[in-house]
Amino acid sequence: MDLAQLIADEIRADGPMPFRRFMELALYHPRLGYYVSQRDPFGTSGDFYTNAQLQPVFGRLLAQQVDLWRQELGCPEEFSVLEVGPGRGEIETQVRECIPEIDWTGVDYGDPWPGRPLTGVVLCNEFFDALPVDSVERTGDGWRLRGVELRGNGFCWQTLGPVRADDAWPDVQPGRRIESCDSQVAALRRICETLRRGWILVIDYGYARTEIERAGRFPDGSLMGYSRHRADPDVLLEPGRRDITAHVNFSALEDAAREAGLEVTPVTSQQSYLLGLGEPDSFARALEAESERAATLLRMQLKTLIFGLGETFRVLVLRKR
Ligand SMILES: C[S@@+](CC[C@H](N)C(=O)[O-])C[C@H]1O[C@@H](n2cnc3c(N)ncnc32)[C@H](O)[C@@H]1O
């Protein structure tokens, strides 16, 4: 059965569906969800590339970061990396080329969560933006949940009942929409609990609360669909066949980390973060190659990573002592 049909049946039976439920089914329905079905969403024939897939040099730089942190902890025997939402596992492969002996566990959707706390690094590259969220609208009469209703053969938005605002939400004028960030905050809290000692590295599309409140970024919310390498703001199209993302509320993640007792390095752009990482040896290690041709390719990748994608992505570094 088609996922759109299945969602339509649920709406017919239960009434308009909160958007979070729609996103959850669209991405993670056990058989037909976008990340679960057999079709490979990543790569040339898929719908998008992540940082890691575009740029093997990205993995080399992350390997330098992991190695630096390992040394800072005094190279303890139990040092390990937990990657949350690894997808096809490109980052692990790239890092292993530089640090073959690294103890690395990847936990993707539906995998069992590690049974005991770890010392080392938790890495989340484009994980938080794939978590289902509520879409909410500020009205003259408080906040309202947004849902999905049937229209003809497709889906349309419908305003649902009132919801209580969360302190973490940006405070915006009536008429504006945002996404809730409770699933992002809950995922971070769980990660904080799992880390005994070490660092959490979050790399993702995102914003600071003030960008929404004062600079008016994303007046209609940040939801975006991706299909065949094209972005489309109509996230209700073809559920299960397109990726859906929501930008990450980095201010909410920072607050949650502080509450959990972690040290927070203020959020920075991927550009500044990677420039800082490569600075000590002018990127020499990340650009090592066997031929001039391979070296040129790596230099081009580095340029895209820093100047092409570097402003879009944000980086949050958290430390537990
Ligand atoms: C945009 S992909 C990023 C993949 C990879 N990190 C990369 O950079 O190439 C998001 C990944 O997060 C995974 N994911 C979503 N929810 C998850 C959850 N609750 N626990 C673990 N992984 C999850 C998805 O299955 C998917 O593989």
The ligand as an ORCA input file, in Angstrom:
! r2SCAN-3c Opt
* xyz 0 1
  C      19.963     13.444      7.293
  S      20.392     11.826      7.785
  C      22.100     12.073      8.231
  C      22.977     10.854      8.050
  C      24.458     10.996      8.439
  N      24.614     11.515      9.777
  C      25.237     11.827      7.436
  O      25.682     12.907      7.810
  O      25.425     11.394      6.298
  C      19.559     11.645      9.357
  C      19.742     10.294      9.982
  O      19.219     10.325     11.326
  C      18.567      9.075     11.557
  N      17.636      9.178     12.716
  C      16.431      9.771     12.780
  N      15.861      9.634     13.982
  C      16.727      8.924     14.732
  C      16.722      8.472     16.077
  N      15.703      8.726     16.900
  N      17.803      7.797     16.533
  C      18.859      7.565     15.711
  N      18.913      7.961     14.412
  C      17.877      8.638     13.923
  C      17.886      8.800     10.217
  O      17.481      7.459     10.093
  C      19.015      9.178      9.242
  O      19.894      8.118      9.004
*
